[in-house]
């Protein structure tokens, strides 16, 4: 593609060098640059891409998109320098142009909110594939180009990787794509230039304040996604969340609501709830599903509503919904030969922990105790740590506070931050065990028949991030070993 086609219509401050040249690739990482590529110098939170312009040129870049022209520009007359006010804001637009505007060739639906994004996006992907469509998925757990898995590193990839994946989906004939839209991706303009067919809002509770600083900023980032949707799109929003209608105040999209408590376009009611699944009334249609808990019922309503808004028949949607299984690391149950149950869940915010524990309690009743194993991630929002401990204690009979992904913090310091939220009386039912493997073993030793162990925080993750090194660690594997299960 010609450089002049890529930059056409962009707000530029200066252009130096030839623009009729052919561009072979676009990158924001100088280490990935090859001969004939365009390098975009972005100011990141950790480093400034402008410092890597010489390295990119050395690797073969023939064009540079930047905010400031480097002094060494005069030494590279054959390289085109395109100056713009903000490279972060237009990197997505440049990427989507280079990859042939892939979202104009398929229906893309974005799912945003604090909790439930992975479950909803993944179930929509699985549902539409079962209906016979070629489908793409962009999620925290794994990306998929129809049936081809592509490892995931972020909830929402950088704009270049994102458009590359969407481009591959379009080339493979995908008709739909479902993606998690993180607040970071909105704030950092990673989704700029994409055309969405619709958006889903799940809920909003405290998270990522290490980046957004305030809940208001976090809310604004989520809301901007819906503000930017066009007239011919739709929104499916959660009426049970106080921010459900706030998100849609300024959207041009058609708004549909879902709820377990209020009158809504997509109304649900739990009729029966067991650890094996639920019987739910979806708009007057009783359907048995293989999921547990109110939060999952809410997620399934979002899936139901989104599929219907995409034009699918209600009966067909519910038929497929009844066959779907839980997403990896989301309320996954493991039964012990000794009669107790373990549940592995990704819950890593105070609200998510409260929701999971509430769902367990509703099904368990007074038949047994709840033992919760929980930690908090290092180098992330410290303010939620005591709140997570409080919710764990409030909803459990025993709590074991342990290590999660400490990253570059000391596990003991994170545990102490969590304990700081508890009273002396509350600490009587709390154990602190830094080693996560030992914490899971201890929970299994304490458990009696009919008890439930919740292992929260890591879910699908198969590693522990310690001092920059990812060590293999899988909660589901560990709890099976502790139970003495063969598989």
C-alpha positions as MATLAB code, in Angstrom:
seq = 'XXXXXXXXXXXXXXXXXXXXXXXXXXXXXXXXXXXXXXXXXXXXXXXXXXXXXXXXXXXXXXXXXXXXXXXXXXXXXXXXXXXXXXXXXXXXXXXXXXXXXXXXXXXXXXXXXXXXXXXXXXXXXXXXXXXXXXXXXXXXXXXXXXXXXXXXXXXXXXXXXXXXXXXXXXXXXXXXXXXXXXXXXXXXXXXXXXXXXXXXXXXXXXXXXXXXXXXXXXXXXXXXXXXXXXXXXXXXXXXXXXXXXXXXXXXXXXXXXXXXXXXXXXXXXXXXXXXXXXXXXXXXXXXXXXXXXXXXXXXXXXXXXXXXXXXXXXXXXXXXXXXXXXXXXXXXXXXXXXXXXXXXXXXXXXXXXXXXXXXXXXXXXXXXXXXXXXXXXXXXXXXXXXXXXXXXXXXXXXXXXXXXXXXXXXXXXXXXXXXXXXXXXXXXXXXXXXXXXXXXXXXXXXXXXXXXXXXXXXXXXXXXXXXXXXXXXXXXXXXXXXXXXXX';
ca = [
       0.000    0.000    0.000;
       1.219    3.501   -0.816;
       2.169    5.731    2.101;
       0.059    8.552    0.666;
      -3.029    6.303    0.857;
      -2.307    5.440    4.487;
      -1.949    9.078    5.602;
      -4.638   10.587    3.373;
      -6.899   12.961    5.321;
      -4.910   12.726    8.548;
      -4.145   15.906   10.454;
      -0.444   16.414    9.803;
       1.864   19.209   10.956;
       4.728   18.457    8.579;
       5.643   15.955    5.874;
       9.246   15.370    4.831;
      10.384   13.016    2.107;
       8.564   10.868   -0.471;
       4.979    9.661    0.145;
       4.473    7.690   -3.073;
       6.523    4.812   -1.648;
       5.105    1.322   -1.008;
       4.723    0.282    2.633;
       5.162   -3.417    3.423;
       4.190   -3.354    7.096;
       3.238   -1.096   10.014;
       4.730   -1.388   13.509;
       4.850    0.431   16.840;
       7.587   -1.898   18.146;
      10.977   -1.143   16.556;
      12.061   -4.755   17.187;
       9.446   -5.977   14.702;
      10.368   -3.550   11.908;
      11.609   -5.003    8.611;
      12.686   -3.531    5.288;
      10.011   -1.324    3.702;
       7.950   -0.798    6.871;
       6.301    2.229    8.471;
       7.295    2.822   12.096;
       4.878    4.686   14.394;
       6.667    6.419   17.298;
       4.241    6.404   20.228;
       4.704    7.847   23.701;
       3.892    4.895   25.956;
       3.536    4.710   29.724;
       6.909    2.946   30.043;
       8.962    4.395   27.166;
       8.847    6.897   24.306;
       8.847    5.402   20.820;
      10.642    8.485   19.456;
      13.812    7.213   21.126;
      13.664    4.109   18.912;
      13.375    5.867   15.549;
      17.088    5.319   14.689;
      16.783    1.627   15.540;
      13.655    1.322   13.364;
      15.408    2.971   10.404;
      18.416    0.738   10.899;
      16.058   -2.263   10.746;
      14.677   -1.092    7.408;
      11.881    1.421    8.088;
      11.359    3.695    5.070;
       8.730    5.900    6.746;
       8.237    7.224   10.265;
       5.042    8.610   11.796;
       6.006   10.821   14.730;
       5.104   13.884   16.785;
       8.569   15.452   16.648;
      11.067   15.244   13.813;
      14.381   13.935   15.143;
      17.510   15.955   14.488;
      19.031   13.043   12.623;
      16.289   13.308    9.955;
      18.642   15.149    7.569;
      20.894   12.087    7.508;
      18.075    9.979    6.037;
      16.773   11.762    2.944;
      15.318    8.536    1.568;
      13.098    8.109    4.681;
       9.703    9.847    4.851;
       8.842   11.584    8.135;
       5.151   12.325    8.775;
       4.489   14.597   11.753;
       1.107   14.529   13.510;
      -0.147   16.092   16.771;
      -0.691   12.736   18.527;
       0.496    9.378   17.179;
      -1.450    7.371   19.780;
      -4.745    8.823   18.564;
      -4.196    7.891   14.907;
      -2.235    4.627   15.141;
      -5.490    2.669   15.026;
      -6.744    4.571   11.991;
      -3.441    3.978   10.169;
      -3.508    0.277   11.081;
      -7.080   -0.293    9.947;
      -6.323    1.406    6.608;
      -3.195   -0.668    6.065;
      -5.081   -3.900    6.739;
      -7.891   -2.983    4.342;
     -10.516   -1.816    6.847;
     -11.335   -5.374    7.996;
     -14.307   -4.402   10.197;
     -16.214   -3.235    7.120;
     -16.181   -6.885    5.976;
     -17.572   -8.496    9.145;
     -19.864   -7.677   12.076;
     -17.775   -6.734   15.116;
     -19.340   -6.620   18.593;
     -17.416   -5.192   21.559;
     -18.045   -6.251   25.156;
     -16.963   -3.932   27.952;
     -17.416   -3.698   31.716;
     -15.470   -4.725   34.814;
     -16.625   -8.345   35.025;
     -18.127  -10.800   32.545;
     -16.369   -9.632   29.357;
     -14.527  -12.894   28.704;
     -17.542  -15.089   29.385;
     -19.909  -13.085   27.176;
     -17.505  -12.638   24.251;
     -16.436  -16.298   24.340;
     -19.980  -17.664   24.570;
     -21.072  -15.495   21.642;
     -18.117  -16.828   19.649;
     -19.016  -20.423   20.501;
     -22.729  -19.877   19.857;
     -22.294  -18.362   16.394;
     -19.829  -21.096   15.407;
     -22.366  -23.718   16.473;
     -24.886  -21.909   14.287;
     -22.600  -22.553   11.325;
     -20.823  -19.208   10.971;
     -17.129  -18.477   10.657;
     -16.309  -16.322   13.691;
     -13.398  -14.478   15.288;
     -12.708  -13.909   18.993;
     -10.443  -11.402   20.740;
     -10.298  -12.147   24.456;
      -8.194  -12.253   27.607;
      -7.866  -16.052   27.474;
      -7.133  -16.629   23.780;
      -7.794  -15.114   20.363;
      -9.374  -17.203   17.621;
      -9.557  -16.842   13.856;
     -12.469  -19.241   13.433;
     -10.953  -22.489   14.800;
      -7.328  -21.312   14.767;
      -6.030  -20.282   18.216;
      -3.734  -17.267   18.528;
      -2.196  -16.704   22.006;
      -3.424  -13.628   23.867;
      -1.221  -11.236   25.851;
      -3.670   -8.398   26.578;
      -7.438   -8.080   27.018;
      -7.388   -5.829   23.940;
      -4.247   -5.981   21.750;
      -2.319   -2.934   20.510;
      -3.873   -1.335   17.390;
      -1.448   -2.966   14.953;
      -1.897   -6.492   16.332;
      -5.632   -5.907   16.637;
      -6.078   -4.899   12.999;
      -3.753   -7.653   11.840;
      -5.935  -10.238   13.601;
      -9.144   -8.676   12.282;
      -7.596   -8.599    8.804;
      -6.865  -12.320    9.040;
     -10.441  -12.943   10.216;
     -11.810  -11.067    7.206;
      -9.499  -12.962    4.830;
     -10.641  -16.288    6.324;
     -14.260  -15.331    5.653;
     -15.365  -14.654    9.220;
     -18.848  -13.124    9.264;
     -18.727  -12.063   12.919;
     -16.101  -11.151   15.496;
     -16.577  -10.691   19.227;
     -14.016   -8.844   21.313;
     -13.402   -7.707   24.852;
     -12.951   -3.951   24.942;
     -10.848   -2.901   27.934;
     -10.917    0.576   29.446;
      -7.206    0.875   28.613;
      -7.909    0.230   24.934;
     -10.485    3.030   24.814;
      -8.327    5.518   26.724;
      -5.289    4.665   24.575;
      -7.249    4.800   21.279;
      -6.378    1.191   20.424;
      -9.828    0.672   18.860;
      -9.722    3.906   16.810;
     -10.818    3.338   13.226;
     -12.768    0.137   13.926;
     -16.401   -0.140   12.816;
     -18.565   -1.853   15.446;
     -21.937   -3.451   14.726;
     -22.788   -3.254   18.425;
     -21.594   -3.091   22.007;
     -22.424   -4.802   25.306;
     -22.118   -3.293   28.793;
     -21.850   -5.729   31.727;
     -21.205   -3.750   34.916;
     -18.807   -1.285   36.476;
     -17.017   -1.647   39.791;
     -13.617   -0.579   41.081;
     -10.714   -1.797   38.926;
      -7.590   -0.513   37.139;
      -7.320    2.589   39.325;
      -3.538    2.212   39.152;
      -3.983    3.471   35.569;
      -7.201    5.550   35.582;
      -6.590    7.055   39.059;
     -10.324    7.638   39.758;
     -13.538    5.648   39.291;
     -14.910    8.596   37.303;
     -12.059    8.353   34.773;
     -12.603    4.597   34.565;
     -16.317    5.154   33.908;
     -15.599    7.796   31.248;
     -13.284    5.412   29.395;
     -15.998    2.744   29.295;
     -18.685    5.263   28.328;
     -16.637    6.677   25.444;
     -16.908    3.316   23.694;
     -20.701    3.697   23.569;
     -20.551    7.447   22.840;
     -18.582    6.676   19.678;
     -20.976    4.041   18.293;
     -22.807    5.100   15.131;
     -26.538    5.250   14.356;
     -26.813    1.912   12.581;
     -25.439   -0.010   15.606;
     -26.900   -1.378   18.836;
     -26.123   -1.496   22.556;
     -27.169   -4.240   24.960;
     -26.817   -2.814   28.483;
     -27.264   -4.217   31.989;
     -30.205   -2.530   33.722;
     -29.239   -4.170   37.038;
     -26.063   -2.089   37.185;
     -26.517    1.518   38.284;
     -24.318    2.626   35.399;
     -26.226    0.637   32.780;
     -28.189    3.624   31.490;
     -25.370    6.089   32.209;
     -23.320    4.292   29.553;
     -25.989    4.882   26.926;
     -26.856    8.543   27.697;
     -25.027    9.941   24.670;
     -24.971    7.023   22.265;
     -26.483    7.155   18.799;
     -26.913    3.374   18.821;
     -30.217    1.581   19.351;
     -30.398    0.658   23.058;
     -31.743   -2.649   24.397;
     -31.683   -3.604   28.087;
     -31.297   -6.856   29.998;
     -32.125   -7.568   33.643;
     -32.812  -10.185   36.285;
     -34.678   -7.688   38.479;
     -36.367   -5.062   36.326;
     -38.643   -4.795   33.318;
     -36.361   -4.913   30.310;
     -36.122   -5.981   26.680;
     -34.386   -9.190   27.705;
     -35.756  -10.335   31.070;
     -34.425  -13.320   32.976;
     -35.489  -15.192   36.102;
     -33.682  -18.068   37.812;
     -36.144  -20.878   38.460;
     -33.704  -23.488   39.805;
     -30.017  -23.258   40.774;
     -27.627  -26.175   41.374;
     -23.856  -26.661   41.118;
     -24.559  -28.604   37.914;
     -26.475  -25.736   36.314;
     -29.603  -23.574   36.339;
     -33.116  -23.433   34.919;
     -33.724  -19.895   33.674;
     -36.756  -18.154   32.216;
     -35.593  -16.055   29.230;
     -38.450  -13.772   28.104;
     -40.992  -16.481   28.944;
     -38.925  -19.405   27.606;
     -37.673  -21.889   30.224;
     -34.157  -23.102   29.387;
     -31.732  -25.357   31.291;
     -28.121  -24.139   31.164;
     -24.787  -25.517   32.397;
     -23.874  -22.422   34.418;
     -24.243  -21.451   38.076;
     -25.089  -18.215   39.886;
     -26.818  -14.888   39.333;
     -23.774  -13.274   37.726;
     -23.708  -16.053   35.131;
     -27.442  -15.730   34.579;
     -26.797  -12.054   33.862;
     -23.976  -12.941   31.453;
     -26.243  -15.404   29.639;
     -28.931  -12.735   29.309;
     -26.363  -10.477   27.644;
     -25.457  -13.285   25.231;
     -29.137  -13.972   24.528;
     -29.887  -10.288   23.928;
     -26.861   -9.725   21.697;
     -27.646  -12.731   19.508;
     -31.241  -11.582   19.064;
     -30.085   -8.028   18.248;
     -27.855   -9.579   15.574;
     -30.997  -11.047   14.007;
     -30.955  -14.594   15.353;
     -34.160  -16.522   16.131;
     -35.009  -16.697   19.852;
     -35.681  -20.445   19.903;
     -32.445  -21.207   18.061;
     -30.439  -18.941   20.396;
     -31.836  -20.673   23.492;
     -31.305  -24.132   21.996;
     -27.601  -23.410   21.475;
     -27.330  -21.590   24.811;
     -28.462  -24.756   26.608;
     -25.496  -26.664   25.112;
     -22.757  -24.162   25.973;
     -20.280  -24.861   28.772;
     -18.516  -22.422   31.158;
     -15.421  -20.587   29.961;
     -12.033  -21.731   31.301;
     -11.404  -20.375   34.803;
     -14.887  -18.921   35.181;
     -16.777  -20.735   37.949;
     -15.198  -24.061   36.990;
     -16.115  -26.805   39.441;
     -13.956  -29.728   40.560;
     -15.517  -32.450   42.708;
     -13.427  -34.172   45.374;
     -13.744  -37.920   46.039;
     -14.227  -36.874   49.672;
     -17.487  -35.074   48.924;
     -16.529  -31.410   48.806;
     -16.393  -29.107   45.782;
     -13.756  -26.643   44.582;
     -14.601  -23.716   42.318;
     -11.848  -21.990   40.324;
     -12.767  -18.455   39.293;
     -10.983  -15.412   37.834;
     -12.672  -13.069   40.351;
     -10.029  -10.429   41.131;
     -12.082   -7.402   42.163;
     -14.119   -6.868   45.366;
     -17.393   -6.960   43.434;
     -16.487  -10.120   41.519;
     -15.545  -11.918   44.743;
     -18.823  -10.815   46.353;
     -20.806  -12.046   43.335;
     -19.149  -15.458   43.207;
     -19.507  -16.012   46.947;
     -23.146  -14.920   46.842;
     -23.828  -17.396   44.045;
     -22.110  -20.204   45.970;
     -24.114  -19.404   49.099;
     -27.423  -19.396   47.199;
     -26.784  -22.904   45.877;
     -25.059  -24.323   48.973;
     -27.522  -23.026   51.548;
     -26.710  -24.353   55.015;
     -25.414  -27.738   53.859;
     -21.725  -26.840   54.226;
     -19.079  -24.175   54.774;
     -17.305  -21.941   52.266;
     -13.495  -21.739   52.356;
     -12.001  -19.014   50.182;
      -8.423  -18.894   48.900;
      -7.643  -15.425   47.564;
      -4.769  -13.042   46.843;
      -4.222   -9.789   44.949;
      -1.963   -8.930   42.042;
       1.223   -6.935   42.545;
       1.950   -3.586   40.877;
      -1.774   -2.950   40.463;
      -4.424   -0.904   42.289;
      -3.517   -1.245   45.969;
      -6.780    0.319   47.128;
      -8.836   -2.740   46.227;
      -6.719   -5.142   48.316;
      -8.373   -4.524   51.723;
     -11.779   -4.458   50.001;
     -11.141   -7.875   48.447;
     -10.247   -9.294   51.866;
     -13.390   -7.763   53.378;
     -15.649   -9.332   50.749;
     -13.930  -12.700   51.146;
     -14.420  -12.668   54.927;
     -17.997  -11.423   54.638;
     -18.996  -14.291   52.334;
     -16.913  -17.180   53.730;
     -16.597  -19.298   56.837;
     -12.805  -19.487   56.485;
     -10.412  -17.423   54.373;
      -6.838  -18.164   53.324;
      -5.027  -15.092   52.007;
      -2.165  -16.041   49.726;
      -0.048  -14.896   46.806;
      -1.540  -14.197   43.367;
       0.790  -12.680   40.739;
       3.110  -10.632   42.979;
       5.050   -9.345   39.952;
       7.745   -7.023   41.347;
       6.216   -6.619   44.826;
       6.884   -8.761   47.869;
       3.998  -11.218   48.435;
       4.055  -10.541   52.170;
       3.495   -6.813   51.570;
       0.452   -7.526   49.384;
      -0.973   -9.898   51.985;
      -0.482   -7.271   54.698;
      -2.327   -4.720   52.537;
      -5.255   -7.135   52.362;
      -5.186   -7.900   56.092;
      -5.248   -4.168   56.838;
      -8.906   -4.127   55.792;
      -9.924   -6.586   58.516;
     -10.740   -6.138   62.183;
      -8.976   -8.192   64.843;
     -12.144  -10.280   65.206;
     -12.347  -10.946   61.453;
      -8.735  -12.074   61.376;
      -9.619  -14.963   63.717;
     -11.002  -16.910   60.733;
      -8.204  -15.931   58.353;
      -4.971  -17.769   57.582;
      -2.060  -16.165   55.760;
      -0.101  -18.632   53.623;
       2.255  -17.011   51.117;
       2.832  -20.146   49.023;
      -0.275  -20.490   46.809;
       0.198  -24.240   46.336;
       0.338  -24.721   50.108;
      -2.706  -22.467   50.544;
      -4.749  -24.646   48.169;
      -3.552  -27.818   49.917;
      -4.516  -26.383   53.302;
      -8.000  -25.483   52.055;
      -8.462  -29.073   50.875;
      -7.284  -30.404   54.254;
      -9.797  -28.174   56.051;
     -12.723  -29.042   53.773;
     -15.422  -31.473   54.931;
     -18.091  -33.249   52.853;
     -20.532  -30.706   51.292;
     -18.109  -27.800   51.803;
     -17.131  -25.540   48.908;
     -13.634  -24.137   48.307;
     -13.435  -20.998   46.197;
     -10.002  -20.438   44.626;
     -10.220  -16.878   43.351;
      -8.098  -14.503   41.329;
      -6.279  -16.414   38.603;
      -8.915  -18.506   36.852;
      -7.628  -19.496   33.393;
      -4.049  -18.329   34.033;
      -1.488  -21.144   34.026;
       1.370  -19.172   35.558;
       2.496  -17.049   38.497;
       4.286  -13.820   37.603;
       7.169  -13.396   40.076;
       9.940  -10.812   39.584;
       9.305  -10.660   35.847;
       9.378  -14.446   35.369;
       6.237  -16.503   34.635;
       6.380  -19.813   36.497;
       3.910  -22.551   35.544;
       1.028  -22.618   38.005;
      -2.549  -23.709   37.319;
      -5.138  -23.458   40.117;
      -7.242  -26.263   38.630;
      -4.224  -28.587   38.352;
      -3.162  -27.799   41.914;
      -6.564  -28.368   43.480;
      -6.937  -31.700   41.651;
      -3.539  -32.804   42.980;
      -4.503  -31.722   46.502;
      -7.770  -33.662   46.217;
      -5.988  -36.757   44.955;
      -7.896  -36.728   41.662;
      -6.311  -38.637   38.787;
      -7.407  -36.141   36.115;
];
